Amino acid sequence: MQAINALKWWGGMLLAFGLLGASRLVLPLPFLNEVVIYSVYAIGCNFLIGRVGYISFGQPAYLAIGAYATAFYLFYFGTNPYVGILVGVLGGLVMSLVVGPLFVRLRSDYFAMVNLALAVIVFYLMQKVLVGITQGDNGLWFLTRISSTPVLDLTRPNHFFIFALIVALLVWVFYKYLDDSIYGACCLATKVNENKLQFLGYNNFSIRLFAFVIANTTTALAGAMYAIYLGFVSPEMASPSRSADPVIVTLLGGVGTLFGPLVGAIAYTGMKDVLSKMIGNWELFIGFLLVFIMLVADKGIWGSLEPVLDKWLFRKKTATAINDPGTRSDD
C-alpha cells in the first residue's frame, strides 16, 4: 500500500511539473519563469500559515535579503550565478536565525505585525540607509556580470526555466517529506493544541523556530532566483505595499495544500498580466475575486478542486474494479 501511495504521489508530482514544463510550447517564457519563482516564494508562506498557524506579512523582507545577498556577490565579488544563489540562501538562513528566536515567541496578530515592521525596516535600509552599497532606488544592475555556466547556462532564459523547474520540483519534494514526517505532524499539533504537544514532551518553541527558518530560507531562495533571472534588484522587492501578495497567493491556491502555492501563483500571475493591460487598478479585481473565493470556496482553488478530483478518480477506480471479471472478493 505504501508503495502504491508513493507511486501515486510521485506520479502526481511529475505530472504537475511535466504539464508546467510542456506549457512552454504555448505560454510565453517570462510568464512561466514568473510563475515558477513566485510559487517557490509562496510555498514558505503556505507552510507557515497551513502548518504552524503563522500569518506573516514580512515575506518581502526575506525575499529581498536573498535577492540582495545574491546581488552583492555578483555586483562586488564574483560572477558565478550558482554561487550567487547559494549566497542568497545563506543570507536568508542567517537572517532567519537572527530574528527567529525573537519572532516565534509571538503569536497571532503580533507575529504578523512584527514581520511587517521588519519588511519596512529592510525596505528603508536598502532605499536610504545603505544607499552607498545598494544604490537606492536606482538598484543594482549586474546582468552583464553573470558568467555563462556549463550544462545549464543561467544567462539563457530557456536554460533558466529548466533550472527553476528542477529547483521547484526539489522544493516540493522537500515540503511533501515535511508534511508526511513526524515533524510535520508536530507543526500541525503546535498550531492546534500546543499544550498537548508539550505534554507529550515536545518543545513548541524549537518546532516553530525550525519551521520559521525553513519557510523564510525558502523565500530567500526565491529572492536569489529573482536576482539571477532579472539581473537587477531594487528596494521595491521589500516594499511593504507588496507584503500581502504571498498571503493572497496562498489563499487563492488553498492554505495548507501542497499544490496550492503553484495553482495560486498561476492564477495570480495570470490575472495580473491580463488585467493590468485592461484596467489600471487591477488589484481591486483581485480583492473582489479573493472575497468571492473565500465565500464560495473557503479552501481556495486547489483546496476545493482536490477532493472533487480524488472522488472522481476513486469512483473511476472502483468502477473498473467492479467491471473487471478477474476481481474477486476477500469475504
Phi, psi and omega per residue, in radians:
M1 nan -0.733 3.119
Q2 -1.094 -0.673 3.128
A3 -1.143 -0.665 3.122
I4 -1.160 -0.762 3.121
N5 -1.112 -0.697 3.119
A6 -1.140 -0.712 3.120
L7 -1.144 -0.700 3.118
K8 -1.111 -0.760 -3.125
W9 -1.154 -0.814 3.125
W10 -1.098 -0.660 3.098
G11 -1.075 -0.774 3.113
G12 -1.131 -0.698 3.132
M13 -1.132 -0.844 -3.123
L14 -1.171 -0.596 3.108
L15 -1.150 -0.770 -3.124
A16 -1.074 -0.865 -3.105
F17 -1.352 -0.435 3.035
G18 -1.164 -0.724 3.091
L19 -1.154 -0.654 3.106
L20 -1.128 -0.709 3.105
G21 -1.191 -0.692 -3.135
A22 -1.210 -0.423 3.127
S23 -1.152 -0.182 3.064
R24 -1.041 -0.418 -3.120
L25 -1.250 -0.410 -3.058
V26 -2.132 -0.343 -3.091
L27 -1.916 2.616 -3.125
P28 -1.162 2.522 -3.084
L29 -1.091 -0.752 3.115
P30 -1.004 -0.673 3.119
F31 -1.103 -0.779 -3.103
L32 -1.177 -0.700 3.085
N33 -1.089 -0.700 3.104
E34 -1.104 -0.737 -3.132
V35 -1.107 -0.821 -3.082
V36 -1.108 -0.822 -3.121
I37 -1.153 -0.719 -3.108
Y38 -1.171 -0.586 3.101
S39 -1.165 -0.657 3.050
V40 -1.142 -0.678 3.084
Y41 -1.048 -0.724 -3.026
A42 -1.428 -0.406 -3.027
I43 -1.192 -0.536 3.062
G44 -1.147 -0.751 3.079
C45 -1.108 -0.692 3.110
N46 -1.078 -0.693 3.133
F47 -1.170 -0.736 3.138
L48 -1.103 -0.774 -3.100
I49 -1.289 -0.860 -3.008
G50 -1.304 -0.613 -3.057
R51 -1.747 -0.634 -3.036
V52 -1.885 -0.326 -3.141
G53 1.457 0.364 3.110
Y54 -1.752 2.155 2.998
I55 -1.723 2.002 -3.063
S56 -1.946 2.168 3.020
F57 -1.766 0.295 -3.120
G58 -1.907 0.203 -3.089
Q59 -1.037 -0.591 3.071
P60 -1.009 -0.494 3.114
A61 -1.130 -0.805 -3.125
Y62 -1.253 -0.577 3.046
L63 -1.079 -0.785 -3.123
A64 -1.198 -0.637 3.118
I65 -1.069 -0.804 3.101
G66 -1.108 -0.730 -3.122
A67 -1.175 -0.780 -3.097
Y68 -1.258 -0.592 3.069
A69 -1.085 -0.747 3.074
T70 -1.129 -0.750 -3.119
A71 -1.129 -0.729 3.127
F72 -1.055 -0.746 3.125
Y73 -1.089 -0.835 -3.062
L74 -1.294 -0.485 -3.110
F75 -1.473 -0.619 -3.005
Y76 -1.953 -0.410 -2.946
F77 -2.137 -0.989 -2.998
G78 -2.316 -3.017 -3.084
T79 -2.303 -0.123 -3.070
N80 -1.388 2.082 -3.077
P81 -1.178 -0.539 3.129
Y82 -1.181 -0.717 3.059
V83 -1.122 -0.681 3.102
G84 -1.042 -0.752 3.109
I85 -1.119 -0.723 3.107
L86 -1.075 -0.728 3.102
V87 -1.099 -0.709 3.110
G88 -1.094 -0.743 3.109
V89 -1.116 -0.753 3.114
L90 -1.111 -0.653 3.085
G91 -1.062 -0.772 3.097
G92 -1.135 -0.659 3.117
L93 -1.117 -0.822 3.140
V94 -1.095 -0.771 3.134
M95 -1.061 -0.744 3.141
S96 -1.133 -0.685 3.135
L97 -1.217 -0.498 -3.140
V98 -1.312 -0.879 -3.049
V99 -1.569 -0.357 -3.064
G100 -0.995 -0.870 -3.123
P101 -1.017 -0.429 3.094
L102 -1.489 -0.739 -3.008
F103 -1.291 -0.688 -3.022
V104 -1.290 -0.122 3.022
R105 -1.296 -0.256 -3.133
L106 -1.671 2.750 3.131
R107 -2.306 2.844 2.973
S108 0.972 -2.292 -3.031
D109 -1.092 -0.572 -3.110
Y110 -1.134 -0.710 3.100
F111 -1.126 -0.760 3.141
A112 -1.075 -0.746 -3.071
M113 -1.272 -0.664 -3.118
V114 -1.208 -0.555 3.064
N115 -1.249 -0.639 3.054
L116 -1.101 -0.703 3.094
A117 -1.088 -0.660 3.101
L118 -1.103 -0.709 3.112
A119 -1.074 -0.696 3.101
V120 -1.119 -0.744 3.139
I121 -1.089 -0.837 -3.135
V122 -1.098 -0.697 3.140
F123 -1.036 -0.840 -3.103
Y124 -1.324 -0.451 3.021
L125 -1.103 -0.812 -3.102
M126 -1.284 -0.533 -3.077
Q127 -1.502 -0.660 -2.998
K128 -2.088 -1.007 -2.953
V129 -1.140 -0.789 -3.092
L130 -1.791 0.567 -3.047
V131 -1.067 -0.488 3.112
G132 -1.153 -0.440 3.141
I133 -1.749 -0.732 -3.050
T134 -1.552 -0.237 -3.076
Q135 1.103 0.406 3.006
G136 0.951 -2.408 -3.097
D137 -1.168 -0.323 3.092
N138 -1.217 -0.466 3.082
G139 1.328 3.059 3.097
L140 -1.842 2.171 3.117
W141 -1.889 2.091 -3.079
F142 -2.442 0.316 -3.087
L143 -1.012 -0.719 -3.106
T144 -1.313 -0.201 3.134
R145 -1.562 -0.229 -3.127
I146 -1.316 2.162 -3.086
S147 -1.512 2.696 3.077
S148 -1.215 2.575 -3.129
T149 -2.203 2.628 3.141
P150 -1.227 2.838 3.119
V151 1.157 -1.338 3.091
L152 -1.964 1.871 3.141
D153 -1.532 1.859 -3.041
L154 -1.252 -0.117 3.054
T155 -1.410 -0.175 3.122
R156 -1.808 2.162 -3.059
P157 -0.960 -0.678 3.132
N158 -1.122 -0.756 3.125
H159 -1.187 -0.655 3.112
F160 -1.100 -0.669 3.134
F161 -1.098 -0.740 3.093
I162 -1.081 -0.780 3.118
F163 -1.071 -0.819 -3.126
A164 -1.093 -0.641 3.130
L165 -1.159 -0.719 3.112
I166 -1.139 -0.776 3.119
V167 -1.060 -0.795 -3.139
A168 -1.078 -0.725 3.117
L169 -1.069 -0.767 3.115
L170 -1.125 -0.662 3.101
V171 -1.108 -0.753 3.138
W172 -1.150 -0.685 3.080
V173 -1.078 -0.737 3.138
F174 -1.103 -0.787 -3.121
Y175 -1.251 -0.517 3.031
K176 -1.141 -0.716 3.081
Y177 -1.069 -0.751 3.118
L178 -1.085 -0.749 -3.123
D179 -1.062 -0.641 -3.066
D180 -1.578 -0.088 -3.079
S181 -1.534 2.956 3.064
I182 -1.103 -0.631 3.121
Y183 -1.089 -0.714 3.094
G184 -1.063 -0.679 3.092
A185 -1.160 -0.640 3.109
C186 -1.165 -0.658 3.078
C187 -1.056 -0.770 3.127
L188 -1.160 -0.621 -3.137
A189 -1.204 -0.663 3.126
T190 -1.215 -0.377 3.046
K191 -1.354 -0.686 -3.033
V192 -1.481 -0.872 -3.085
N193 -2.683 1.581 -3.069
E194 -1.254 -0.407 3.115
N195 -1.163 -0.730 3.110
K196 -1.161 -0.658 3.122
L197 -1.118 -0.714 3.110
Q198 -1.158 -0.619 3.102
F199 -1.096 -0.559 3.120
L200 -1.373 -0.074 3.064
G201 1.785 0.117 -3.138
Y202 -1.609 2.669 -3.141
N203 -1.721 1.915 -3.101
N204 -1.080 -0.681 -3.115
F205 -1.096 -0.793 -3.131
S206 -1.132 -0.682 3.141
I207 -1.129 -0.800 -3.129
R208 -1.200 -0.660 3.127
L209 -1.125 -0.765 3.131
F210 -1.099 -0.718 3.108
A211 -1.128 -0.697 3.106
F212 -1.064 -0.803 -3.127
V213 -1.141 -0.771 -3.134
I214 -1.071 -0.860 -3.067
A215 -1.111 -0.778 -3.062
N216 -1.383 -0.432 3.000
T217 -1.204 -0.630 3.040
T218 -1.105 -0.707 3.086
T219 -1.089 -0.716 3.094
A220 -1.109 -0.610 3.061
L221 -1.053 -0.764 3.089
A222 -1.075 -0.693 3.102
G223 -1.106 -0.716 3.106
A224 -1.116 -0.667 3.113
M225 -1.186 -0.676 3.053
Y226 -1.034 -0.766 -3.108
A227 -1.073 -0.761 3.142
I228 -1.181 -0.743 -3.088
Y229 -1.154 -0.767 -3.085
L230 -1.484 -0.495 -3.043
G231 1.192 0.420 -3.036
F232 -2.838 2.464 3.015
V233 -2.374 2.636 3.103
S234 -2.550 2.853 3.133
P235 -1.039 -0.321 -3.131
E236 -1.008 -0.437 3.133
M237 -1.081 -0.544 -3.129
A238 -1.746 0.221 -3.070
S239 -1.044 2.247 3.104
P240 -1.021 -0.419 3.125
S241 -1.162 -0.286 3.138
R242 -1.800 0.169 -3.031
S243 -1.165 -0.471 -3.099
A244 -1.536 -0.167 -3.038
D245 -0.990 -0.920 -3.131
P246 -1.117 -0.538 3.086
V247 -1.175 -0.726 3.107
I248 -1.088 -0.778 3.123
V249 -1.074 -0.708 3.117
T250 -1.102 -0.778 3.133
L251 -1.166 -0.673 3.118
L252 -1.089 -0.798 -3.093
G253 -1.303 -0.742 -3.096
G254 2.332 1.994 -3.089
V255 -1.152 2.292 3.064
G256 1.422 -0.054 3.110
T257 -1.588 2.610 -3.050
L258 -1.204 -0.761 -3.097
F259 -1.632 0.026 3.124
G260 -0.980 -0.821 3.127
P261 -1.060 -0.625 3.131
L262 -1.203 -0.819 3.124
V263 -1.134 -0.745 3.121
G264 -1.105 -0.676 3.115
A265 -1.143 -0.705 3.107
I266 -1.108 -0.814 -3.114
A267 -1.139 -0.810 -3.080
Y268 -1.171 -0.848 -3.129
T269 -1.132 -0.700 3.124
G270 -1.104 -0.804 3.134
M271 -1.151 -0.666 3.131
K272 -1.096 -0.785 -3.117
D273 -1.165 -0.682 -3.093
V274 -1.362 -0.864 -3.041
L275 -1.222 -0.601 -3.112
S276 -1.128 -0.359 3.094
K277 -1.459 -0.305 -3.088
M278 -1.823 -0.678 -3.121
I279 -2.305 2.611 -3.110
G280 -1.280 -0.823 -3.105
N281 -1.620 1.142 -3.078
W282 -1.201 -0.405 3.137
E283 -1.105 -0.507 3.138
L284 -1.099 -0.733 3.114
F285 -1.122 -0.711 3.111
I286 -1.056 -0.697 3.124
G287 -1.089 -0.802 3.102
F288 -1.101 -0.710 3.135
L289 -1.119 -0.700 -3.139
L290 -1.125 -0.733 3.088
V291 -1.082 -0.730 3.137
F292 -1.094 -0.773 -3.129
I293 -1.126 -0.723 -3.134
M294 -1.151 -0.525 3.124
L295 -1.408 -0.700 -3.068
V296 -1.560 -0.769 -3.109
A297 -2.341 1.493 -3.012
D298 -1.194 -0.151 3.108
K299 -1.632 0.118 -3.141
G300 1.454 3.133 -3.075
I301 -1.132 -1.008 -3.099
W302 -1.252 -0.625 3.116
G303 -1.070 -0.511 3.100
S304 -1.495 -0.593 -3.110
L305 -1.353 -0.575 -3.035
E306 -1.009 -0.846 3.109
P307 -1.079 -0.626 3.127
V308 -1.137 -0.782 3.123
L309 -1.129 -0.747 3.119
D310 -1.095 -0.712 3.141
K311 -1.153 -0.705 3.135
W312 -1.149 -0.759 3.127
L313 -1.164 -0.663 3.135
F314 -1.132 -0.755 3.109
R315 -1.099 -0.669 -3.141
K316 -1.130 -0.749 3.131
K317 -1.168 -0.677 3.123
T318 -1.123 -0.761 3.124
A319 -1.112 -0.649 3.117
T320 -1.148 -0.719 -3.139
A321 -1.153 -0.660 -3.137
I322 -1.194 -0.714 -3.102
N323 -1.371 -0.205 -3.104
D324 -1.383 2.029 -3.103
P325 -1.149 -0.328 -3.129
G326 -1.460 -0.085 -3.114
T327 -1.402 2.323 3.136
R328 -2.185 2.770 3.137
S329 -1.528 2.567 3.098
D330 -1.625 -0.001 -3.119
D331 -1.239 nan nan
